[in-house]
Amino acid sequence: MGPAAPSHARRSRVTVSPKVILAAVIVIAAVWFIIVNRARVDIYLWVPKVTAPLWLVLLITFAGGLLAGLLLRRRRRDGTAPR
């Protein structure tokens, strides 16, 4: 006969990196933010008036700032970012 099986099943440990935990916290915070900021707001763009949910307006503003920051980021000649 074959070798006897151990009396308890072997448990494998799953490790979760801090980056995954931080990402999960950010996603949960973003979902909560969207849920509590569903009110519609008026945005005046010089002449036209646009109505949109507050969370969408803030998301677009954040994305615009992120894009501007990425476009204006300076790099060294060797390709590394400055300190």
C-alpha positions as a printed Julia matrix, in Angstrom:
83×3 Matrix{Float64}:
   0.0    0.0     0.0
   1.03   3.62   -0.42
   2.19   6.06    2.24
  -0.36   7.1     4.81
  -2.0   10.48    4.3
  -1.35  13.12    6.96
  -4.12  13.51    9.51
  -4.7   17.16    8.61
  -4.84  18.79    5.22
  -1.93  21.01    4.31
  -2.96  24.66    4.23
  -1.32  27.03    1.83
  -0.89  30.61    2.96
  -2.05  33.28    0.6
  -0.09  36.49    1.0
  -1.61  39.77   -0.03
   0.79  42.55   -0.92
   0.37  46.05    0.54
  -0.26  47.36   -2.99
  -3.3   45.09   -3.35
  -4.62  46.19    0.03
  -4.12  49.87   -0.86
  -5.84  49.35   -4.22
  -8.8   47.68   -2.49
  -9.09  50.55    0.0
  -9.0   53.09   -2.86
 -11.69  51.21   -4.81
 -13.93  50.98   -1.74
 -13.45  54.7    -1.04
 -14.2   55.56   -4.68
 -17.42  53.52   -4.68
 -18.5   55.14   -1.4
 -17.66  58.59   -2.84
 -19.8   57.92   -5.92
 -22.73  56.68   -3.82
 -22.81  59.76   -1.56
 -22.21  62.31   -4.37
 -25.0   61.45   -6.77
 -26.59  64.9    -6.7
 -26.73  66.69  -10.03
 -24.95  70.01  -10.32
 -25.02  72.78  -12.9
 -21.75  73.66  -14.61
 -21.53  76.9   -16.56
 -19.1   76.71  -19.49
 -19.14  80.38  -20.49
 -22.27  80.13  -22.62
 -23.71  76.6   -22.32
 -24.96  75.18  -19.05
 -24.35  71.48  -18.41
 -25.95  69.34  -15.71
 -24.05  66.28  -14.46
 -23.58  64.24  -11.29
 -21.08  65.79   -8.88
 -18.91  62.64   -8.82
 -18.54  62.77  -12.61
 -17.55  66.43  -12.55
 -14.91  65.74   -9.9
 -13.65  62.67  -11.77
 -13.23  64.68  -14.98
 -11.45  67.45  -13.05
  -9.1   64.9   -11.45
  -8.38  63.24  -14.8
  -7.61  66.64  -16.37
  -5.2   67.5   -13.56
  -3.54  64.08  -13.81
  -3.13  64.46  -17.56
  -1.69  67.97  -17.19
   0.76  66.7   -14.55
   1.88  63.84  -16.77
   2.35  66.13  -19.76
   4.31  68.7   -17.77
   6.49  66.22  -15.87
  10.15  66.78  -16.58
  12.62  63.99  -17.23
  16.39  63.92  -17.02
  18.47  63.18  -20.07
  19.17  59.65  -18.85
  15.43  58.97  -18.68
  15.0   59.04  -14.91
  12.6   61.34  -13.15
  14.08  64.17  -11.06
  13.89  63.97   -7.26
